[in-house]
């Protein structure tokens, strides 16, 4: 089952300047330092790691770490 820590590790791996921790899971990604370039890299890593495709129309939904985790679980059937 995908966990918050999995997503936080991907975010920190893409950008060392991002301040993502356990208390930041509900904050908008912009508030923890994720810019549009970082987001592109994060989404690519998520697609590769979890074997999913994230269509452009779904990107707006992925505004927090919790929403990303929920989305991955939906796409992979991992509840």
Phi and psi in degrees as GROMACS dihedral restraints (atoms count N, CA, C in turn):
[ dihedral_restraints ]
;  ai    aj    ak    al  type     phi  dphi    fc
    3     4     5     6     1   -65.8    20    10
    4     5     6     7     1   137.9    20    10
    6     7     8     9     1  -119.0    20    10
    7     8     9    10     1   163.3    20    10
    9    10    11    12     1   -54.6    20    10
   10    11    12    13     1   -41.0    20    10
   12    13    14    15     1   -59.7    20    10
   13    14    15    16     1   -33.7    20    10
   15    16    17    18     1   -62.4    20    10
   16    17    18    19     1   -45.0    20    10
   18    19    20    21     1   -70.2    20    10
   19    20    21    22     1   -41.4    20    10
   21    22    23    24     1   -61.3    20    10
   22    23    24    25     1   -40.4    20    10
   24    25    26    27     1   -62.8    20    10
   25    26    27    28     1   -40.7    20    10
   27    28    29    30     1   -64.1    20    10
   28    29    30    31     1   -45.8    20    10
   30    31    32    33     1   -60.0    20    10
   31    32    33    34     1   -47.7    20    10
   33    34    35    36     1   -67.4    20    10
   34    35    36    37     1   -30.5    20    10
   36    37    38    39     1   -69.1    20    10
   37    38    39    40     1   -32.1    20    10
   39    40    41    42     1   -79.0    20    10
   40    41    42    43     1   -39.9    20    10
   42    43    44    45     1  -140.7    20    10
   43    44    45    46     1   114.7    20    10
   45    46    47    48     1   -73.4    20    10
   46    47    48    49     1   -12.8    20    10
   48    49    50    51     1   -85.9    20    10
   49    50    51    52     1    -8.3    20    10
   51    52    53    54     1   -75.7    20    10
   52    53    54    55     1   135.8    20    10
   54    55    56    57     1  -101.6    20    10
   55    56    57    58     1    74.5    20    10
   57    58    59    60     1  -108.2    20    10
   58    59    60    61     1   125.6    20    10
   60    61    62    63     1  -141.0    20    10
   61    62    63    64     1  -177.0    20    10
   63    64    65    66     1   -58.7    20    10
   64    65    66    67     1   -31.7    20    10
   66    67    68    69     1   -81.7    20    10
   67    68    69    70     1    -5.4    20    10
   69    70    71    72     1   -98.8    20    10
   70    71    72    73     1     6.3    20    10
   72    73    74    75     1   -63.2    20    10
   73    74    75    76     1   -23.5    20    10
   75    76    77    78     1  -102.3    20    10
   76    77    78    79     1    -3.8    20    10
   78    79    80    81     1   -80.7    20    10
   79    80    81    82     1   148.0    20    10
   81    82    83    84     1   -58.3    20    10
   82    83    84    85     1   143.3    20    10
   84    85    86    87     1   -56.7    20    10
   85    86    87    88     1   -36.0    20    10
   87    88    89    90     1   -59.2    20    10
   88    89    90    91     1   -35.8    20    10
   90    91    92    93     1   -68.8    20    10
   91    92    93    94     1   -22.1    20    10
   93    94    95    96     1  -101.1    20    10
   94    95    96    97     1    10.1    20    10
   96    97    98    99     1    99.8    20    10
   97    98    99   100     1    11.1    20    10
   99   100   101   102     1   -84.9    20    10
  100   101   102   103     1   119.9    20    10
  102   103   104   105     1   -99.7    20    10
  103   104   105   106     1  -178.6    20    10
  105   106   107   108     1   -64.9    20    10
  106   107   108   109     1   -35.3    20    10
  108   109   110   111     1   -67.5    20    10
  109   110   111   112     1   -44.0    20    10
  111   112   113   114     1   -58.5    20    10
  112   113   114   115     1   -43.6    20    10
  114   115   116   117     1   -60.4    20    10
  115   116   117   118     1   -41.5    20    10
  117   118   119   120     1   -59.3    20    10
  118   119   120   121     1   -46.0    20    10
  120   121   122   123     1   -64.4    20    10
  121   122   123   124     1   -40.5    20    10
  123   124   125   126     1   -61.9    20    10
  124   125   126   127     1   -46.7    20    10
  126   127   128   129     1   -65.0    20    10
  127   128   129   130     1   -38.4    20    10
  129   130   131   132     1   -62.0    20    10
  130   131   132   133     1   -44.0    20    10
  132   133   134   135     1   -62.3    20    10
  133   134   135   136     1   -42.4    20    10
  135   136   137   138     1   -62.3    20    10
  136   137   138   139     1   -44.4    20    10
  138   139   140   141     1   -59.7    20    10
  139   140   141   142     1   -43.8    20    10
  141   142   143   144     1   -68.6    20    10
  142   143   144   145     1   -47.5    20    10
  144   145   146   147     1   -65.6    20    10
  145   146   147   148     1   -39.4    20    10
  147   148   149   150     1  -104.4    20    10
  148   149   150   151     1    -0.1    20    10
  150   151   152   153     1    63.9    20    10
  151   152   153   154     1    39.9    20    10
  153   154   155   156     1  -122.0    20    10
  154   155   156   157     1   164.5    20    10
  156   157   158   159     1  -115.6    20    10
  157   158   159   160     1   129.0    20    10
  159   160   161   162     1  -106.1    20    10
  160   161   162   163     1   104.7    20    10
  162   163   164   165     1   -67.2    20    10
  163   164   165   166     1   151.7    20    10
  165   166   167   168     1   -53.1    20    10
  166   167   168   169     1   -36.6    20    10
  168   169   170   171     1   -69.6    20    10
  169   170   171   172     1   -14.7    20    10
  171   172   173   174     1   -91.0    20    10
  172   173   174   175     1   -14.9    20    10
  174   175   176   177     1   -59.9    20    10
  175   176   177   178     1   -39.3    20    10
  177   178   179   180     1   -60.6    20    10
  178   179   180   181     1   -27.3    20    10
  180   181   182   183     1   -71.6    20    10
  181   182   183   184     1   -20.9    20    10
  183   184   185   186     1   -94.0    20    10
  184   185   186   187     1    63.0    20    10
  186   187   188   189     1   -97.6    20    10
  187   188   189   190     1   -10.8    20    10
  189   190   191   192     1  -136.4    20    10
  190   191   192   193     1   164.7    20    10
  192   193   194   195     1   -61.1    20    10
  193   194   195   196     1   -43.6    20    10
  195   196   197   198     1   -60.4    20    10
  196   197   198   199     1   -40.7    20    10
  198   199   200   201     1   -68.4    20    10
  199   200   201   202     1   -34.3    20    10
  201   202   203   204     1   -65.2    20    10
  202   203   204   205     1   -44.6    20    10
  204   205   206   207     1   -60.4    20    10
  205   206   207   208     1   -46.9    20    10
  207   208   209   210     1   -59.9    20    10
  208   209   210   211     1   -42.7    20    10
  210   211   212   213     1   -63.1    20    10
  211   212   213   214     1   -46.2    20    10
  213   214   215   216     1   -60.8    20    10
  214   215   216   217     1   -43.3    20    10
  216   217   218   219     1   -61.6    20    10
  217   218   219   220     1   -41.1    20    10
  219   220   221   222     1   -60.8    20    10
  220   221   222   223     1   -47.9    20    10
  222   223   224   225     1   -68.7    20    10
  223   224   225   226     1   -32.4    20    10
  225   226   227   228     1   -96.8    20    10
  226   227   228   229     1    -5.6    20    10
  228   229   230   231     1    72.8    20    10
  229   230   231   232     1    19.8    20    10
  231   232   233   234     1   -96.2    20    10
  232   233   234   235     1    95.0    20    10
